[in-house]
Amino acid sequence: MKRNAFFQLIQRDDGMYLKSYPAVDGGQPLKNDDIIQYLSKKQYADELDLLIIKKFMDEASENDNAMVKIAEGTQLPENEYAVISVDAGKCMAKMRLYPPSNNGKRLSKTDLLDLIGQNGIKYGIIEKNVEMALKARLYCMDILIAKAQPPVQGTNAVIDYNFDVNKTSTPQMAEDGSVDFHKLDMIERVTEGQLLATLTPAVLGEDGIDVYGMPIKPAKVFIKTLKHGKNIHLSEDKLQMFSDVSGDVTLVDDTVFVSNVYEVPADVGPSTGDIDYDGSVEVKGNVISGYTVKAEGDITVNGAVEGSTLIAGGKIVLKRGVQGMGKALLEASGDVISNFIESSKVNSGGKVISDAIMHSNVTAQSSVVVRGKRGLIAGGQVRSAEKIETKTAGSTMGTQTELEVGMDPTILDRYHIIEKNIKNLSEEKEKIVQNLQILNKRLKAKGKLDDEKMKMLKEGTLRIKEIDAEMNANSEEYDALELEIERYNGAGKIIVDDIAYPGVKLTISNVVSFIHTETHHSAFVREGADIRVKGI
């Protein structure tokens, strides 16, 4: 049987000795720390010279039964000794036995089981290992004496979609660098009765039991359901999703939408009025200034968009672009793809892809890609959570241009709103408190107040309670948003393929830098508290 080398205290007439016993069948040699820890617990360490232990270890390595004196005179006998340890995960308990001195007593199985119980170990005790350790005198080696029952891990729910969920069709670039916005295959077609998705439900795990008898929770599983909009039904067991109509399908925030497309044969303008449709909309002509197109699905405009409003639950595709005249608003839960964007405000829940962005306020939850024949971002502000790519940033005229990445813009906007709310509430409370102090002083001095001032006192007291409740709610959201902002710390990059001109302001995760000289073929990334320039 394999056995580790061990040591024993031997009492002789002239003092206490330390004796070594060799390892058997490949067991481990003596450990210096093991000896020192044992002697420390037995209160020999204070008087012990570490050189003696070194001498003992050296002799033990050469002599099977080395012996050195560690204390003078007669000492009390040391009984057999056991140390119980439990791993950090509470999955295993181990026992390490140390022999009694030559005149000490041995432990019984009952003694050890009592000791195990005193250490709080209640579950998975392996009594045969305790018996074996005692019987075989397996000293100075870890013996497994209790083992947890591991949890049964569950499985996450899985949804398999039977259509192309990534049908964003990034525009194809021709060899001359131009982009053909007239040939965009943006719609994923489905037919009536088509299977859209299949759900494999989550399987919940089962608790395990640690060596202390406490439950070990299995890993959390992700539970999913098939979420959908109109024109869709689920099977009776809720595990399959089918389309009720022929049309186009999109996936937005884990929800499947199927809609038939409403076609506007000419312009959206006086002849049509505003359009609000629960499917997708395709405009064959232009969208005239001042008119609105809303769609729960995608919006596609074959002509030009003027100073109008487009709001889509899916994508917005503008084959000729938008000349917004400072009035246009484009909002999409999905991507926004436009030949050019000028003097407009754009909010995209996905990517923004264009040939040029000029004097516009553009926000994208994903990335902003401005490449093609012009590949220009000049003027205005462009924000993206992940990445901004362009050929040219700014202009030779030093046009003020702001590029910001590395943070979800909607989170940052909400953060600033809450920050302002807290400040306003605090200032309002301070003014009310001052007024109440004056009113209370008058009440105390005169014993009463007129009806108008009593009303002010009551309303002020009530308003303070309302402000406190609002500030608590705002503070909780503020703290949560701060954690979310920290999660984005250091993320995002800005890539300028050709030239970044002076006048460009760069912001990456709240770190700000300005372009002072023309910078060519560069990527801008955050490193620590600085923005670094890397060649591409």
C-alpha positions as CSV (number, residue, x, y, z in Angstrom):
1,M,0.0,0.0,0.0
2,K,1.2,3.5,-0.9
3,R,2.2,5.5,2.2
4,N,3.8,8.9,2.6
5,A,6.9,9.4,4.7
6,F,6.0,10.6,8.2
7,F,7.5,11.7,11.5
8,Q,6.9,10.8,15.1
9,L,7.8,12.4,18.5
10,I,9.9,10.0,20.6
11,Q,10.4,10.6,24.3
12,R,13.7,9.6,25.8
13,D,15.3,10.1,29.1
14,D,17.2,13.1,28.0
15,G,14.5,14.8,26.0
16,M,12.0,14.7,23.1
17,Y,13.2,13.6,19.7
18,L,11.8,13.8,16.2
19,K,12.1,10.5,14.2
20,S,11.5,10.0,10.5
21,Y,9.9,7.0,8.7
22,P,10.4,6.5,4.9
23,A,7.7,6.6,2.2
24,V,6.5,3.3,0.8
25,D,5.5,2.4,-2.8
26,G,6.0,5.9,-4.3
27,G,4.5,7.9,-1.4
28,Q,5.5,11.5,-1.0
29,P,8.6,12.6,1.0
30,L,8.5,14.6,4.2
31,K,7.3,18.2,3.9
32,N,9.1,20.9,5.9
33,D,5.9,22.9,6.4
34,D,4.0,19.9,7.6
35,I,6.5,19.3,10.4
36,I,6.6,23.0,11.4
37,Q,2.8,23.4,11.5
38,Y,2.5,20.2,13.6
39,L,5.2,21.3,16.1
40,S,3.6,24.8,16.3
41,K,0.2,23.3,17.2
42,K,1.9,21.1,19.8
43,Q,3.7,24.2,21.2
44,Y,7.3,23.1,20.4
45,A,7.8,25.8,17.7
46,D,8.6,28.7,20.1
47,E,11.7,26.9,21.4
48,L,12.7,25.3,18.1
49,D,15.6,26.3,16.0
50,L,14.7,26.0,12.3
51,L,18.2,24.8,11.6
52,I,17.3,21.7,13.6
53,I,14.4,21.0,11.2
54,K,16.7,21.5,8.2
55,K,19.2,19.1,9.7
56,F,16.4,16.6,10.3
57,M,15.1,16.9,6.7
58,D,18.6,16.5,5.3
59,E,19.2,13.4,7.4
60,A,15.8,12.0,6.5
61,S,16.6,12.2,2.8
62,E,19.6,10.1,3.3
63,N,18.6,7.9,6.2
64,D,15.3,6.0,6.6
65,N,15.2,6.6,10.3
66,A,16.7,9.9,11.0
67,M,16.4,11.3,14.5
68,V,17.1,14.7,16.1
69,K,16.5,16.2,19.6
70,I,13.9,19.1,19.6
71,A,13.4,19.6,23.4
72,E,15.2,18.9,26.7
73,G,13.7,17.0,29.6
74,T,10.5,15.0,30.0
75,Q,7.5,16.2,28.0
76,L,3.9,15.2,28.2
77,P,2.9,12.4,25.8
78,E,1.3,13.4,22.5
79,N,-1.7,11.4,21.4
80,E,-2.6,10.5,17.8
81,Y,-3.7,13.7,16.1
82,A,-6.0,14.5,13.2
83,V,-6.6,17.7,11.1
84,I,-9.8,18.1,9.1
85,S,-9.9,20.4,6.0
86,V,-12.6,21.3,3.5
87,D,-12.0,22.7,0.1
88,A,-13.3,26.1,-0.9
89,G,-16.3,24.7,-2.8
90,K,-17.3,22.5,0.2
91,C,-17.2,19.5,-2.1
92,M,-14.6,17.4,-0.3
93,A,-13.4,17.0,3.2
94,K,-10.0,15.5,4.0
95,M,-8.3,14.2,7.1
96,R,-4.6,14.2,7.8
97,L,-3.4,11.9,10.6
98,Y,-0.2,12.4,12.7
99,P,1.1,9.6,14.9
100,P,1.2,9.6,18.7
101,S,4.4,9.9,20.5
102,N,5.9,6.6,21.6
103,N,4.0,6.9,24.9
104,G,0.8,8.5,23.5
105,K,-2.6,7.1,22.8
106,R,-4.2,6.3,19.5
107,L,-7.6,7.6,18.3
108,S,-10.6,5.3,17.8
109,K,-13.0,5.4,14.9
110,T,-15.6,6.9,17.2
111,D,-13.1,9.7,18.1
112,L,-12.6,10.5,14.5
113,L,-16.3,10.5,13.6
114,D,-16.9,12.8,16.6
115,L,-14.2,15.1,15.3
116,I,-15.6,15.1,11.8
117,G,-19.0,16.0,13.3
118,Q,-17.5,18.8,15.4
119,N,-16.1,20.3,12.1
120,G,-19.7,20.5,10.8
121,I,-19.4,17.8,8.3
122,K,-22.7,15.9,7.9
123,Y,-23.0,14.6,4.4
124,G,-21.1,12.0,2.3
125,I,-18.9,10.7,5.1
126,I,-16.8,7.8,3.8
127,E,-16.4,5.6,7.0
128,K,-14.3,2.9,5.2
129,N,-11.6,5.5,4.5
130,V,-11.6,6.6,8.1
131,E,-11.2,2.9,9.2
132,M,-8.5,2.3,6.6
133,A,-6.5,5.4,7.6
134,L,-6.5,4.2,11.3
135,K,-5.9,0.6,10.5
136,A,-3.0,1.2,8.1
137,R,-1.6,4.2,10.1
138,L,-1.6,6.4,7.0
139,Y,0.1,9.4,8.5
140,C,1.0,12.7,6.9
141,M,-1.2,12.1,3.9
142,D,-4.6,13.5,3.0
143,I,-7.4,11.0,3.2
144,L,-10.8,11.7,1.6
145,I,-13.4,11.3,4.3
146,A,-16.4,13.1,2.9
147,K,-17.6,13.8,-0.6
148,A,-20.5,16.1,-1.7
149,Q,-23.2,15.1,-4.1
150,P,-22.7,17.3,-7.1
151,P,-25.7,19.1,-8.6
152,V,-27.3,17.9,-11.7
153,Q,-26.7,20.7,-14.3
154,G,-29.6,21.7,-16.4
155,T,-29.5,22.9,-20.0
156,N,-30.4,26.3,-21.5
157,A,-33.4,26.8,-23.7
158,V,-32.5,27.0,-27.4
159,I,-34.4,28.6,-30.2
160,D,-33.6,27.6,-33.8
161,Y,-34.9,30.1,-36.4
162,N,-35.8,28.8,-39.8
163,F,-34.9,32.0,-41.6
164,D,-31.9,34.3,-42.0
165,V,-31.9,36.4,-38.8
166,N,-29.0,38.5,-40.0
167,K,-30.5,39.7,-43.3
168,T,-29.0,43.1,-43.1
169,S,-27.3,42.7,-46.4
170,T,-24.5,45.2,-46.1
171,P,-24.4,47.1,-49.5
172,Q,-21.9,45.6,-52.0
173,M,-19.1,47.9,-52.9
174,A,-18.1,48.0,-56.6
175,E,-14.5,48.1,-57.7
176,D,-14.6,51.9,-58.2
177,G,-15.6,52.3,-54.5
178,S,-19.2,53.2,-55.3
179,V,-22.2,51.5,-53.6
180,D,-25.3,50.6,-55.5
181,F,-28.2,51.5,-53.1
182,H,-30.7,50.5,-55.8
183,K,-29.9,46.8,-55.5
184,L,-30.4,46.0,-51.8
185,D,-31.9,42.6,-50.9
186,M,-33.1,43.6,-47.5
187,I,-36.3,41.6,-47.1
188,E,-36.4,38.0,-45.8
189,R,-39.5,36.5,-47.5
190,V,-41.7,33.9,-45.9
191,T,-44.8,32.0,-47.1
192,E,-48.1,31.3,-45.3
193,G,-47.8,28.3,-43.0
194,Q,-44.0,28.4,-43.0
195,L,-42.2,27.1,-39.9
196,L,-40.4,30.1,-38.4
197,A,-38.8,28.8,-35.2
198,T,-38.5,25.8,-33.0
199,L,-38.0,26.0,-29.2
200,T,-36.1,23.4,-27.2
201,P,-37.1,24.2,-23.6
202,A,-34.7,24.6,-20.8
203,V,-34.2,21.7,-18.4
204,L,-33.9,22.7,-14.8
205,G,-31.0,21.3,-12.8
206,E,-31.2,19.5,-9.4
207,D,-29.6,20.6,-6.2
208,G,-26.5,18.8,-4.9
209,I,-25.5,18.5,-1.2
210,D,-22.2,19.8,0.1
211,V,-20.3,18.1,2.9
212,Y,-21.9,20.4,5.4
213,G,-25.3,19.1,4.3
214,M,-26.3,22.4,2.6
215,P,-27.7,22.5,-1.0
216,I,-25.4,23.1,-3.9
217,K,-27.3,25.1,-6.5
218,P,-26.8,24.1,-10.2
219,A,-25.8,26.7,-12.7
220,K,-28.6,29.0,-13.7
221,V,-30.2,28.1,-16.9
222,F,-31.7,30.5,-19.5
223,I,-35.4,30.1,-20.0
224,K,-36.7,31.3,-23.3
225,T,-40.1,31.5,-24.9
226,L,-41.1,32.0,-28.5
227,K,-42.0,35.7,-28.8
228,H,-43.8,37.1,-31.8
229,G,-46.0,39.9,-33.2
230,K,-49.0,39.7,-35.4
231,N,-49.6,37.3,-38.3
232,I,-47.9,34.5,-36.4
233,H,-49.3,31.5,-34.3
234,L,-47.7,28.9,-32.0
235,S,-48.3,25.2,-31.9
236,E,-50.4,23.9,-28.9
237,D,-47.2,22.9,-27.0
238,K,-45.8,26.4,-27.6
239,L,-42.6,24.9,-29.2
240,Q,-43.1,25.8,-32.8
241,M,-43.9,29.1,-34.5
242,F,-45.6,29.4,-37.9
243,S,-46.4,32.3,-40.2
244,D,-50.1,33.1,-40.9
245,V,-49.3,35.2,-44.0
246,S,-46.9,35.5,-46.9
247,G,-44.7,38.5,-46.5
248,D,-41.4,39.4,-44.9
249,V,-39.9,38.3,-41.5
250,T,-37.6,40.2,-39.1
251,L,-36.2,39.5,-35.7
252,V,-36.0,42.5,-33.3
253,D,-35.0,42.0,-29.7
254,D,-35.8,38.3,-29.8
255,T,-39.3,38.9,-31.1
256,V,-40.3,37.7,-34.6
257,F,-42.4,39.9,-36.8
258,V,-44.1,38.9,-40.0
259,S,-45.8,41.5,-42.1
260,N,-47.0,42.0,-45.6
261,V,-45.5,45.1,-47.3
262,Y,-47.5,48.2,-47.9
263,E,-46.4,49.9,-51.2
264,V,-46.7,53.6,-51.9
265,P,-46.6,53.9,-55.7
266,A,-45.4,57.5,-55.7
267,D,-44.4,60.2,-53.2
268,V,-45.5,60.4,-49.6
269,G,-46.9,63.8,-49.5
270,P,-50.2,65.7,-49.9
271,S,-51.7,62.8,-52.0
272,T,-51.1,60.2,-49.2
273,G,-50.8,62.1,-46.0
274,D,-48.8,60.5,-43.1
275,I,-48.5,56.7,-43.2
276,D,-48.8,54.5,-40.1
277,Y,-48.7,50.8,-40.9
278,D,-48.3,47.7,-38.8
279,G,-46.2,45.9,-41.4
280,S,-43.4,47.1,-43.7
281,V,-43.6,50.1,-46.0
282,E,-42.0,50.6,-49.4
283,V,-42.1,54.0,-50.9
284,K,-41.5,54.0,-54.6
285,G,-41.1,57.8,-54.8
286,N,-39.9,60.4,-52.3
287,V,-40.9,61.4,-48.8
288,I,-41.8,65.1,-48.9
289,S,-40.7,67.5,-46.2
290,G,-43.0,67.6,-43.2
291,Y,-44.6,64.1,-43.7
292,T,-44.2,61.1,-41.5
293,V,-43.9,57.4,-42.2
294,K,-44.3,54.9,-39.3
295,A,-44.0,51.1,-39.7
296,E,-43.8,48.2,-37.3
297,G,-41.6,46.5,-39.8
298,D,-39.0,48.0,-42.3
299,I,-39.2,51.2,-44.2
300,T,-37.7,51.3,-47.7
301,V,-37.6,54.5,-49.8
302,N,-36.6,54.3,-53.4
303,G,-36.4,58.1,-53.9
304,A,-35.1,60.9,-51.6
305,V,-36.1,61.8,-48.1
306,E,-36.5,65.5,-47.2
307,G,-37.1,67.1,-43.8
308,S,-39.5,64.3,-42.8
309,T,-39.9,61.7,-40.0
310,L,-39.4,58.0,-40.5
311,I,-39.9,55.6,-37.6
312,A,-39.4,51.8,-38.1
313,G,-39.7,48.8,-35.9
314,G,-37.2,47.1,-38.2
315,K,-34.7,48.6,-40.7
316,I,-34.7,51.9,-42.6
317,V,-33.3,51.7,-46.2
318,L,-32.9,54.9,-48.2
319,K,-31.7,54.2,-51.7
320,R,-31.0,57.8,-52.6
321,G,-30.4,59.3,-49.1
322,V,-31.8,62.0,-46.9
323,Q,-31.4,65.8,-47.2
324,G,-32.9,66.7,-43.9
325,M,-32.6,70.5,-43.8
326,G,-32.2,70.2,-40.1
327,K,-35.7,68.7,-39.7
328,A,-35.4,65.1,-40.7
329,L,-35.7,62.4,-38.0
330,L,-34.9,58.7,-38.7
331,E,-35.5,56.2,-35.9
332,A,-35.1,52.4,-36.4
333,S,-35.0,49.4,-34.1
334,G,-32.8,47.8,-36.7
335,D,-30.2,49.1,-39.1
336,V,-30.3,52.4,-41.0
337,I,-28.8,52.2,-44.5
338,S,-28.7,55.3,-46.6
339,N,-26.8,56.6,-49.6
340,F,-26.0,59.8,-47.7
341,I,-27.2,61.5,-44.5
342,E,-27.2,65.3,-44.4
343,S,-28.5,67.7,-41.8
344,S,-30.6,65.0,-40.1
345,K,-31.0,63.2,-36.8
346,V,-30.6,59.4,-36.9
347,N,-31.2,56.9,-34.1
348,S,-30.4,53.2,-35.0
349,G,-30.9,50.1,-32.8
350,G,-28.4,48.3,-35.0
351,K,-25.8,49.6,-37.5
352,V,-25.7,52.8,-39.6
353,I,-24.3,52.3,-43.1
354,S,-23.8,55.2,-45.5
355,D,-21.6,56.7,-48.1
356,A,-21.5,60.1,-46.4
357,I,-22.7,61.7,-43.1
358,M,-22.7,65.5,-43.1
359,H,-23.7,67.9,-40.3
360,S,-25.9,65.3,-38.7
361,N,-26.5,63.8,-35.3
362,V,-26.2,60.1,-35.7
363,T,-26.5,57.4,-32.9
364,A,-26.1,53.7,-33.4
365,Q,-26.4,50.9,-30.9
366,S,-23.9,48.8,-32.9
367,S,-21.5,50.3,-35.4
368,V,-21.3,53.2,-37.9
369,V,-19.7,52.3,-41.3
370,V,-19.2,55.2,-43.7
371,R,-17.3,53.8,-46.7
372,G,-17.7,54.1,-50.5
373,K,-16.7,56.6,-53.1
374,R,-16.9,59.5,-50.6
375,G,-16.7,57.7,-47.2
376,L,-17.0,61.0,-45.4
377,I,-18.1,62.1,-41.9
378,A,-18.0,65.9,-41.6
379,G,-19.8,68.1,-39.1
380,G,-22.2,67.1,-36.4
381,Q,-21.9,64.2,-33.9
382,V,-21.7,60.5,-34.6
383,R,-22.0,58.1,-31.7
384,S,-21.7,54.3,-31.6
385,A,-21.5,51.7,-28.9
386,E,-18.9,49.6,-30.7
387,K,-17.1,51.1,-33.7
388,I,-17.0,54.0,-36.2
389,E,-15.3,53.3,-39.6
390,T,-14.9,56.0,-42.2
391,K,-12.5,57.0,-45.0
392,T,-12.4,60.7,-44.0
393,A,-13.2,62.4,-40.7
394,G,-13.7,66.2,-40.7
395,S,-12.6,68.5,-43.5
396,T,-9.9,70.9,-44.7
397,M,-12.0,73.7,-43.3
398,G,-11.7,72.4,-39.8
399,T,-15.4,71.6,-39.6
400,Q,-16.2,70.7,-36.0
401,T,-16.9,66.9,-36.0
402,E,-17.5,64.7,-33.0
403,L,-16.9,60.9,-33.1
404,E,-17.8,59.0,-29.9
405,V,-17.6,55.2,-29.3
406,G,-17.3,52.7,-26.5
407,M,-20.6,53.2,-24.7
408,D,-24.2,52.5,-25.4
409,P,-25.4,56.1,-26.3
410,T,-28.9,55.5,-24.9
411,I,-27.5,54.4,-21.5
412,L,-25.2,57.5,-21.4
413,D,-28.2,59.8,-22.4
414,R,-30.3,58.3,-19.7
415,Y,-27.5,58.6,-17.2
416,H,-27.2,62.3,-17.9
417,I,-31.0,62.8,-17.6
418,I,-31.1,61.0,-14.2
419,E,-28.0,63.1,-13.1
420,K,-29.9,66.3,-14.0
421,N,-33.1,65.1,-12.3
422,I,-31.2,64.4,-9.1
423,K,-29.6,67.8,-9.1
424,N,-33.0,69.5,-9.8
425,L,-34.7,67.6,-7.1
426,S,-32.0,68.4,-4.6
427,E,-32.2,72.1,-5.4
428,E,-36.0,72.0,-5.1
429,K,-35.8,70.2,-1.8
430,E,-33.3,72.7,-0.4
431,K,-35.6,75.7,-1.3
432,I,-38.6,74.0,0.3
433,V,-36.6,73.1,3.5
434,Q,-35.6,76.8,3.8
435,N,-39.2,77.9,3.4
436,L,-40.4,75.3,5.9
437,Q,-37.8,76.4,8.5
438,I,-39.1,80.0,8.2
439,L,-42.8,78.9,8.5
440,N,-42.0,76.7,11.5
441,K,-40.2,79.5,13.3
442,R,-43.3,81.8,12.8
443,L,-45.6,79.0,14.0
444,K,-43.5,78.5,17.1
445,A,-43.3,82.2,17.8
446,K,-47.0,83.1,17.2
447,G,-48.6,79.8,17.9
448,K,-50.5,79.8,14.6
449,L,-50.3,80.7,10.9
450,D,-52.9,82.1,8.5
451,D,-54.7,79.6,6.2
452,E,-52.5,80.3,3.2
453,K,-49.2,79.8,5.2
454,M,-50.6,76.6,6.8
455,K,-51.4,75.3,3.3
456,M,-47.9,76.1,2.2
457,L,-46.5,74.2,5.3
458,K,-48.6,71.1,4.6
459,E,-47.9,71.1,0.8
460,G,-44.2,71.7,1.4
461,T,-44.0,68.8,3.9
462,L,-45.8,66.5,1.5
463,R,-43.6,67.6,-1.4
464,I,-40.4,66.8,0.5
465,K,-41.7,63.2,1.0
466,E,-42.4,63.0,-2.7
467,I,-39.0,64.4,-3.6
468,D,-37.3,61.8,-1.2
469,A,-39.2,59.0,-2.9
470,E,-38.2,60.3,-6.4
471,M,-34.6,60.8,-5.4
472,N,-34.4,57.2,-4.0
473,A,-35.7,55.8,-7.2
474,N,-33.4,58.0,-9.3
475,S,-30.4,57.1,-7.2
476,E,-31.0,53.4,-7.6
477,E,-31.3,53.8,-11.4
478,Y,-28.2,56.1,-11.4
479,D,-26.2,53.5,-9.5
480,A,-27.3,50.7,-11.9
481,L,-26.4,52.9,-14.9
482,E,-23.0,53.7,-13.5
483,L,-22.3,49.9,-13.3
484,E,-23.5,49.5,-16.9
485,I,-21.2,52.4,-18.0
486,E,-18.2,50.8,-16.2
487,R,-18.9,47.6,-18.1
488,Y,-18.2,49.4,-21.4
489,N,-15.0,50.9,-19.9
490,G,-12.2,50.8,-22.6
491,A,-14.4,49.3,-25.3
492,G,-14.8,50.6,-28.9
493,K,-12.6,52.0,-31.6
494,I,-12.5,54.6,-34.4
495,I,-11.0,53.7,-37.7
496,V,-10.1,56.4,-40.3
497,D,-8.9,54.8,-43.5
498,D,-7.5,57.9,-45.2
499,I,-7.4,61.3,-43.3
500,A,-8.6,62.6,-40.0
501,Y,-8.5,66.5,-40.2
502,P,-7.9,69.0,-37.4
503,G,-11.2,69.9,-35.7
504,V,-12.2,66.4,-35.1
505,K,-13.1,65.5,-31.5
506,L,-12.7,61.9,-30.4
507,T,-14.4,60.3,-27.4
508,I,-13.8,56.7,-26.4
509,S,-15.4,55.6,-23.1
510,N,-15.5,59.1,-21.7
511,V,-11.8,59.8,-22.6
512,V,-11.6,62.8,-24.9
513,S,-8.9,63.7,-27.5
514,F,-8.7,66.2,-30.4
515,I,-7.1,65.9,-33.8
516,H,-4.6,68.8,-34.1
517,T,-2.8,67.7,-37.3
518,E,-3.8,65.7,-40.3
519,T,-3.6,62.0,-39.3
520,H,-3.5,59.3,-41.9
521,H,-4.5,55.6,-42.0
522,S,-5.1,55.3,-38.3
523,A,-7.2,53.5,-35.7
524,F,-7.9,55.2,-32.4
525,V,-8.3,53.1,-29.3
526,R,-8.4,53.7,-25.6
527,E,-5.4,52.5,-23.5
528,G,-5.9,53.4,-19.8
529,A,-6.7,57.1,-19.5
530,D,-5.4,58.0,-23.0
531,I,-6.5,57.6,-26.6
532,R,-3.7,56.0,-28.7
533,V,-3.2,56.2,-32.4
534,K,-2.3,53.0,-34.2
535,G,-1.4,52.6,-37.9
536,I,-3.6,50.5,-40.2
